[in-house]
Amino acid sequence: MVRAPHHIGVRRTDNSSEATLHDMDSMEFNKIAGAVLVAGLIASASGILANLLGQPHELEANVYQVAIADGDAGGAATQEAAAPAGPGPISGLLAAADPSAGEKVSRKCTACHSFDDGGANKVGPNLWDVVGRAKGAVDGFSYSDALKGFGGNWGYEELNLFLYRPKDYISGTSMSYGGLRKEADRANLIAYMRSLSGSPQPLPE
């Protein structure tokens, strides 16, 4: 009579433990399945986002366009477009140029040139009365063969080209100066050199 209730109680305890274990297993499985599902959704969303962000956009027109001359295969025009541009004409700026400002610019040159009448040659020739003078004409100065063979006079535009980049204008010149890039500085300096003469050259019309 005593054992029957005891066995019944044990059975109930075992059944409850099994049910609890079953519930715990179900919860763990659900957690794992949920985690796998969430990871899959994240990976899928990431792939879609990456495709949207990484998809190239077709431009309607080229950002940089190079004009090609008619009848040209393109090579010559491309090379011409890529070539560095030289200085523009200086003659139109000389009437308004400032010789006093040009004198200040000339201080960069005094280590190699003198500017006074009858001044001595230095590393470079004396530059008194240079505007309109023949190239390579200063007595007693040893010019480079390139400059002596170049010919012509030092007109306004010739001085402009030479001052901008000497070695580009006369290849082989011994003048080591890199060049005067600012247009206003060149105009003022040429106006100053024009004034260094007993009879200055007329300004261009």
Steps between C-alpha positions, in 0.01 A plus 500: 500500500791738567700418183233580245486872568882506512526349152237735366691801636826384338326455169359847513841645581664315206230608259537863611879489451464353154247768406731771630795363305285476190390862539861611550613312190221661298597847621868446417408372155275800442778737607751335265256497212412863561865600509569317172199665339605849616857442377366391162280808473791729591729336242231526232431866580874577500539345155212702359637822653848430366362447151307827517800697625754339269298509181672740252299792370523560129587865428308676228816674377874488561617719786804617303465553128777570254411671177630315193568690181310384192692251289743418783526153642534654845868452580626839389208687654543319831872577511434865419235524772737343754790732415557779754381838383757777463448864597243715327601816311637775722479801268147594599601524868802727463314834480357441847808328642689656792877551448547567873349162581721354226807644669410307814460182294843563345664461841469127450735539202774721644716208610558417131429826312574870531240752376687831499645674196851367444460242777727199510407160374454241773384142462263649242542805274421859593132576427511873439321582173408133451152561351537498122864389513630213292537172689857424605622854424665614826875539449724295718239250612535131411155388385395140453511366145123445522430868567758628251350283230138584585496839326252784514452788743372521855151631423220509757361158417845344473585626848164375624566147372858495629408630845214250530728198456845567347588142411168445325548807281868440421591138550863474608526847654742525790254707702403283795207712624177296521275776374259773607151349499283795602382698198481829693859458622623443145308802369635725775856374457492554122358850554788570739761368254343714226563805718871413523595678181592844374238448232235247617326289240144604417224302666308261274173635366 
